[in-house]
């Protein structure tokens, strides 16, 4: 069985950043990713542009050169591919971690769908984009309901309900309207989300005001059928004709995986995985969280740009613990 100083679960920007820190310190490490390299970014909309500048997305002292100040999805994929190649990072893609078991001398046994590994330390850097927040309504399982947006082309000339009012929902509604879809928005609150970016907010508000995009405020989805959606607003329940539902309702950490790994969660409204905010160590010794997963359900608090120091912080602790054991 292969032994590693540290196993990093998740091959996104945070996982790669942790791997770079481990490589710099001469630690024997492995990154295990259930999908492809930077899997979440790959599944972003085809023509997505980041809110952050390319400078703020840089890791590993490798410059991120983009055509404009805010890079595109395609540029990000190319950048992180080059990161992995230039640092020769040890990454296993298409390998899913299934459970973690405490082993002898404080180490851990990691079981995946492809093998087993032993390690003294673990970093969980799985983000949250793979697990959408469900509306939990009848008909949500229908093929016409999507929790991820990819491209405008399939929706041209279609009646589309966009659920949500944050950045993603507003961007999707605007893009689809401009491409020729008939857009209705279902918004739980009395206004669009207050954190919508300043260059998006006036655009969506003006389209709503002029009636180009129909918006139902203080409204929830009640049920979905093949040809309609049932909504409930201030005046009661009503039904609209519908071809597609794009539920831009946000995403969650993979709580099932966290439970399988033995990580507990704080029982509060945001359900944050248990960890020391100073050291990032979880309820399990030598098991750490890194990146946006540290914020739990508060997915608008942490981003690539303000968690880039997590890798060095954690790896420094792991190296010190290894040195202490060696000296004894």
C-alpha positions, 0 to 999 in steps of 0.5 A: 500500500502506498504511503503519503505524508499528505493526501489532498482530496479535491483537484480544484484550484485550492487542491492544486495550491495545497499540492504546490505547497507540499511539493515546495516543502518536499512532502510526499503527497497525492491529489485525488479528484473524483472528476477531471482536473479543476472539475468545477470550473470545467462545468461552469457555463461555456462563456462564463467570465470570472468576477475576480481578476486573473491576478487574484486567481494566480497560484504557485507564482505562475502568472495568469495572463488573460485577454481582459482583466477578468478571465474566461472559463476557457482561459482558466482551464488552460491556466490550471492545466499549465499549473499542473504540468509546470509543477508536475503535480501528482494528481489522480483524476476520475478517482473517488474517495469513498471513506477514511478510516483511522489506522495505526500511529495516528495515520489514516487509510483512504479507500477510493473506487480504484485503490487504498492509500495510507497517509499521516495527514489529509486535506479536504479541498472539495469546494461546493459546486458539485452539490446543488441546493434543491428546491424540494418540489414535485417535478424537480426530477424532470429532465427539463429542470437544470441546476447547472447552466451551460449554454444559451443555444438549447433555450432559444425560443423557449419559455424558461423559468429562472429560479433565484435572484443572485449573480448567476440567476441574473446573468442567465436571465439576461443572456437567455433573453438576449438570445431570444428566450422568453424569460420569467424569474421566480424570486423568493424575496422582494428584490434581487439579491443585494450582492448582485455585481454592480455591472449586472444590477442595473441591467437586470432591473431595467429589463424587469422594469420595462417588462422584457423579463417578467419577475415574480417577487415574494414567490416560490416554486410549488410544483413542476409538470412537463408543460407548466410550473406552479408558483405561489406568490402574495396573491396565491397559487398560479400556473405558467406555461413552461418549457425549461426550469433553470434553478440557479439556487446555489450549491452546497458542500458535499455533506455526504462525503464529509460524513463518510470521512468522519467530519462533524458539522456545527449545528447552526443555520449555515452548517459549517464543517467543524474546524479550527478557524486559525489552523483549519484542522477539523475534529479529526487530528491531522485532517484539515479543510481548505478553500471555500468548503470552510464556509459551509453553506455561506458560499458567498464568503470564501473564494479562490482569491481569499483562500490562497494562503490555506495551502501554505498554512496547512502544509507548514503545520504538517511539516512541523508535526512530521519534524517533531515526530522525527526528532523524537 
